Amino acid sequence: MAPIPTPPAEPDDSPDTYAGLDAERAERLARERGWSTVRSLPPGAVITMEYRSGRLNFEVKDGHVARAWKG
């Protein structure tokens, strides 16, 4: 049986710091801070709930980040 791979470490970054930022600027900043995947979603989007290490999710309303969360 193959060993279970160790997920990469997440950046030492708080998702709360992205709220209110322009969506494009927030995505650029998140990638600079080391997030491997940045996902922008409209409010109320239906998404899967699997947790992915290294992913940062943005809920974008009117071009600005309304909230952000890991996974």
TASULTA-V689229 format. One record per backbone hydrogen bond with DSSP energy under -1.0 kcal/mol. CO is the residue of the C=O (numbers start at 1). NH is the residue of the N-H. If there is no record, write none. Layout:
[[CO NH] [CO NH]]
This chain:
[[11 13] [14 17] [15 18] [18 21] [21 65] [22 26] [23 27] [24 28] [25 29] [26 30] [27 31] [28 32] [29 33] [30 35] [31 34] [37 56] [39 58] [41 60] [42 45] [52 55] [54 37] [55 71] [56 39] [57 69] [58 41] [59 66] [59 67] [61 64] [63 23] [64 61] [65 20] [67 59] [69 57] [71 52]]
